[in-house]
């Protein structure tokens, strides 16, 4: 299974910042060190070119990020420091997702050891999301494969409001999201199917909602590709997710989702999504477990 990665994913943050920027390298080392992913299957990527980013984002916004010209309100909304590396880092994450989607169509499954920046809008960033890698990857796929039908499955604890805003009028894209209703973002943007959970939902109730509603989504939309934003912020010890899943719940979530698609020969591109666990390295461990489950399911299905 090809996994797309870059050391450029790391961005220096101020002390005490809640985003665990080291999770990308830590999870990659966990995967390679345990033999789940072979070293040669870690594909290093470069930054996406400007014309690729412009398929979704306004040039004015791209220039603001490149030159560090966001105003105070825009910086607060984004939540990341305006450093010279921010554009490069974010464009590299986009390229990883773009390549992983093409690889999934070729191989059946591929992963980004990052990605899922679903709060980014056409003309602004929000919630640590600079460029919307999901929407950009979809627009790129549509250039190369006109008519392709894509389902975005978002199991991050927060709704992908930016993704819904950008893709909402596209009949060849179905956006599914299961998230806490009373949590960030305050203003939700309707997608194709939005499933709201109560705050501090327990694992059993969450999984029942997920499996029932995702099956209903598949009854009305047959995708050629699934882009799955897995999310690690559903964990009971996460600072921002407001859900109460444990590791066993994650494993069941991941296995059922992957078997539902891969077992029916529907390719899946896996993206990390968010995670802000109070315990050091736990977010990376949850991400690592998702990729490990994918590798196991692929092996068992003989794909």
C-alpha positions in Angstrom: 0.0 0.0 0.0 1.5 3.3 -1.1 1.6 6.0 1.6 2.3 9.6 0.6 4.5 11.7 2.9 6.9 14.5 3.2 9.1 16.0 6.0 7.6 19.3 4.8 4.4 18.4 6.7 6.1 19.7 9.8 5.7 23.3 10.7 7.3 25.0 13.7 4.6 26.1 16.2 4.6 28.3 19.3 4.9 26.5 22.6 1.6 25.2 23.9 -0.1 25.2 20.5 -2.7 22.4 20.4 -1.9 21.0 17.0 0.4 17.9 17.3 2.6 18.8 14.3 5.0 15.9 15.0 2.3 13.3 14.5 3.1 12.9 10.8 6.7 11.8 11.3 5.9 9.8 14.4 3.2 7.8 12.7 5.3 7.2 9.7 8.1 5.9 11.8 5.7 3.6 13.7 4.4 2.2 10.4 7.8 1.5 8.9 9.4 0.4 12.2 6.7 -2.2 12.8 6.8 -3.5 9.2 3.2 -2.5 8.5 4.4 -0.4 5.6 7.6 -1.1 3.7 10.1 1.7 3.4 9.9 1.7 -0.4 6.1 2.3 -0.1 6.6 5.7 1.6 6.4 8.0 -1.4 8.0 11.4 -0.8 6.1 14.3 -2.5 6.8 17.9 -3.5 4.5 20.9 -3.3 1.6 21.1 -5.6 1.9 23.7 -8.4 0.0 27.0 -8.3 -2.3 26.1 -11.2 -3.4 23.0 -9.2 -4.3 25.0 -6.2 -6.2 27.5 -8.4 -8.7 24.9 -9.4 -10.3 25.6 -6.0 -8.7 28.7 -4.3 -8.8 32.3 -5.4 -5.4 33.7 -6.5 -5.8 36.5 -4.0 -6.0 34.1 -1.1 -3.1 32.0 -2.4 -1.0 35.2 -2.6 -2.0 36.1 1.0 -0.7 32.8 2.3 2.5 32.9 0.1 3.4 36.5 1.1 2.1 36.2 4.7 -0.5 39.0 4.3 -3.5 37.7 6.3 -5.0 40.3 8.6 -5.5 39.7 12.3 -9.0 38.2 12.0 -7.9 35.9 9.2 -4.9 34.7 11.2 -7.1 33.9 14.3 -9.6 32.0 12.1 -6.7 30.0 10.6 -5.0 29.2 13.9 -1.6 28.7 12.4 1.4 31.1 12.4 2.1 33.0 9.2 5.6 31.7 8.6 7.5 31.6 5.2 7.1 27.8 5.2 3.3 27.8 5.6 2.5 27.9 1.9 5.1 25.2 1.0 3.9 22.9 3.8 0.2 23.3 2.9 0.8 22.9 -0.9 2.8 19.7 -0.2 0.0 18.2 1.8 -2.3 18.9 -1.2 0.0 17.2 -3.5 0.1 14.1 -1.2 -3.6 13.9 -1.3 -3.8 14.4 -5.1 -1.3 11.6 -5.7 -2.9 9.3 -3.2 -6.3 9.6 -5.0 -4.7 8.6 -8.3 -2.8 5.8 -6.6 -6.0 4.5 -5.0 -7.7 4.2 -8.4 -4.7 2.2 -9.6 -4.1 0.0 -6.6 -7.5 -0.1 -4.7 -6.2 1.7 -1.7 -3.6 4.4 -0.8 -3.0 6.6 2.1 -1.8 10.1 3.0 0.2 10.3 6.2 -1.5 13.7 6.7 -4.3 15.4 4.9 -8.0 16.0 5.5 -8.0 19.8 5.7 -11.7 20.1 5.4 -12.3 23.5 7.0 -10.6 25.4 4.2 -12.9 27.5 2.0 -12.3 28.9 -1.5 -11.1 32.2 -0.2 -10.1 31.6 3.4 -8.6 29.2 5.9 -10.1 28.0 9.1 -9.4 25.6 11.9 -5.7 24.8 11.0 -6.8 24.2 7.4 -5.0 26.3 4.8 -5.8 24.7 1.4 -8.6 22.2 0.9 -6.7 19.1 -0.2 -9.9 17.1 -0.6 -11.6 19.5 -3.0 -8.4 20.2 -5.0 -7.8 16.4 -5.4 -11.4 16.0 -6.7 -11.1 18.8 -9.2 -7.8 17.3 -10.4 -9.4 13.9 -10.8 -12.3 15.5 -12.7 -9.8 16.9 -15.2 -8.2 13.6 -15.8 -11.3 11.4 -15.5 -14.4 13.4 -16.6 -17.6 12.0 -15.1 -15.9 10.2 -12.1 -18.2 9.8 -9.1 -16.5 10.5 -5.8 -17.8 10.1 -2.2 -16.2 12.0 0.6 -16.6 10.0 3.8 -15.7 12.3 6.8 -15.5 10.6 10.2 -13.5 13.4 11.8 -15.3 14.7 14.9 -15.9 18.0 13.2 -18.0 18.8 10.1 -16.0 19.5 6.9 -17.7 22.9 6.3 -15.2 24.1 3.8 -15.4 20.9 1.7 -19.2 21.1 1.7 -19.1 24.8 0.6 -16.8 24.1 -2.3 -18.4 20.9 -3.6 -22.0 21.3 -2.6 -23.3 21.9 -6.1 -21.4 19.1 -7.8 -23.8 16.2 -8.7 -20.8 13.8 -9.2 -19.7 14.3 -5.6 -21.4 13.0 -2.5 -20.2 14.4 0.9 -21.0 12.3 4.0 -20.1 13.5 7.4 -20.7 12.2 10.9 -19.7 14.8 13.6 -20.7 16.3 16.9 -23.6 18.7 16.3 -22.8 21.2 19.0 -19.0 21.6 18.3 -16.7 23.5 16.0 -17.5 24.8 13.4 -20.3 26.9 14.8 -21.7 27.5 11.4 -22.2 24.3 9.5 -22.5 24.1 5.8 -24.9 21.4 4.5 -23.4 18.5 2.7 -25.1 15.6 0.9 -25.6 13.7 4.2 -24.8 15.2 7.6 -25.2 13.0 10.6 -25.0 14.9 14.0 -24.2 13.0 17.2 -24.8 14.3 20.7 -21.8 15.7 22.6 -19.7 13.0 24.4 -21.3 10.2 22.4 -20.3 6.7 23.5 -18.7 4.4 21.1 -21.6 1.9 20.7 -24.1 4.7 19.9 -21.7 6.4 17.5 -20.9 3.2 15.6 -24.6 2.4 15.2 -25.3 5.8 13.8 -22.3 5.6 11.5 -23.0 2.2 10.0 -26.7 2.8 9.5 -26.4 6.1 7.8 -23.3 5.2 5.7 -25.3 2.2 4.4 -28.1 4.6 3.5 -25.7 6.9 1.7 -24.5 4.0 -0.4 -28.1 3.2 -1.3 -28.4 6.5 -3.1 -24.8 7.1 -4.5 -22.4 4.6 -6.1 -18.9 6.0 -6.1 -16.0 5.2 -8.3 -13.7 6.4 -5.5 -14.0 7.1 -1.8 -11.9 9.8 -0.1 -12.0 8.9 3.6 -11.1 11.5 6.2 -10.6 9.1 9.1 -10.0 11.4 12.1 -8.4 10.6 15.4 -10.2 13.3 17.4 -13.1 11.0 18.2 -11.1 9.5 21.1 -12.3 10.0 24.6 -9.1 11.7 25.7 -9.1 14.2 22.8 -9.1 17.9 23.7 -11.5 19.0 20.9 -13.4 16.1 19.6 -16.1 15.8 22.3 -16.6 12.1 21.6 -15.9 9.1 23.8 -14.5 6.4 21.5 -11.8 4.0 22.7 -9.2 2.1 20.7 -11.5 -0.9 20.2 -14.2 1.5 18.8 -11.7 2.9 16.4 -10.7 -0.5 15.2 -14.3 -1.5 14.6 -15.0 1.8 12.8 -12.0 1.4 10.5 -12.5 -2.2 9.7 -16.2 -1.9 8.9 -15.7 1.2 6.7 -12.8 -0.4 4.8 -14.5 -3.7 4.3 -17.7 -2.0 3.1 -15.8 -0.3 0.3 -12.8 -2.5 -0.5 -14.9 -5.6 -0.3 -17.1 -4.2 -3.0 -14.1 -3.2 -5.2 -14.5 0.6 -4.5 -11.1 2.2 -4.2 -10.3 4.2 -1.0 -7.9 7.1 -0.4 -7.3 7.4 3.3 -6.5 10.8 4.9 -5.6 11.4 8.5 -7.9 14.2 9.5 -7.7 15.8 13.0 -6.6 14.7 16.4 -5.5 16.6 19.6 -5.1 13.9 22.2 -4.0 15.0 25.7 -1.6 12.1 25.9 1.6 12.6 23.9 1.9 10.5 20.7 -1.6 9.1 21.1 -2.9 10.9 18.1 -0.1 9.4 16.0 -0.9 6.0 17.4 -4.5 6.2 16.3 -3.5 7.3 12.8 -1.0 4.5 12.7 -3.7 2.0 13.7 -6.0 3.1 10.9 -3.3 2.5 8.3 -2.5 -0.9 10.0 -6.2 -1.9 9.8 -6.2 -0.9 6.1 -3.1 -3.1 5.4 -4.8 -6.0 7.3 -8.0 -5.7 5.4 -6.2 -5.5 2.0 -4.2 -8.6 2.9 -7.3 -10.6 4.0 -9.2 -9.6 0.9 -6.3 -10.6 -1.2 -6.2 -7.3 -3.0 
